[in-house]
Amino acid sequence: MPAKKGQAFNQYSEETKKEAVRLRLEEGWTWTYSRIMEKFGIKSESQIITWVRAQVEYLKKLNPNLHGEGSWISKPGASPFEK
């Protein structure tokens, strides 16, 4: 979305972004978007979602078989837990 005249954008430090993403991905459902927004003073839930998606995409590039093509999860009936 283009900026409105006179609109100021919030800039967050890399440490804030990394910690917000870490809490959401590693700490699970105990850290909701609302709770993360409150802790770091982030104004928009969509900002956190964008950071999380970027991190997930980065991790997928590092390890393409991480729940991606070729993973047992993507193949129906190929669970390692079933014999």
N, C-alpha and C positions, 0 to 999 in steps of 0.2 A: 504494500500500500504506500503510495507516495506521501511524503511529509506535508503537513499543512503549514501554511505560512506562520512563522514564529514558533513552530513546534520544537521542543527540545527533546532529544533522545537520551535515555539513561544508558550509561556505559557501566558495565560491571567488570570487576577485576577478574583475571584468569583464575585466581584462587577461589573466588566466589562461585564462578561457573563450575569449576571442577568439583568443589564440595557439594554444590546443589545436585549435580549429576550423580556423584558418588552416593549421596544419601538416597536418592530415588532408586538407583540400580542395586546397590548393595544392601541397604537397610530395608528394602521392600516396602510393604504397605503401611508400615508404622510411620513412614514419612510421606504424607500426602502432599500434593502440590500446594495446597493452602498452607500447610505447616512450613514448608520450605520457603514459600513467599513471605510468610510472617518473619521467619528467622533471619532472612537476608535482606528484607526490604525490597523484594522484587515485585514489580507492579502487575505483571501479567503471567498467567499460567502458561500461555502459549510460548513465552520466552523459554521457560524451563523445558517444555516439550521439544522445542527446536534444538536445544542443547543436548537433550537426551537422545534424540533421533540421530544427531550428528555423531555422537559417541558410539552408538550402536552400529551405524554404518561404517565407522572407522574400524571397530572391532571385527566386523564381518569381512572387511578387506584384509585384515591381518590374518584371520582364520576363516577362510570361505566355507569350511565344513561345520562351522558353528551354527547349527540348526538350519543350515542352508542346503543347497543341492548336494547330494551325496551323503548327507547325514541320515542316520537311521530314522530320525524324527520325520523327515520328509518322505519316507517310503512306507506306505500303509502295510501293516503286517510284518514289519521288519524290526520289531522291538527286541532289544537284547534281553529283555526281561521275560519274554515268552519262549517256551521250548516246544 
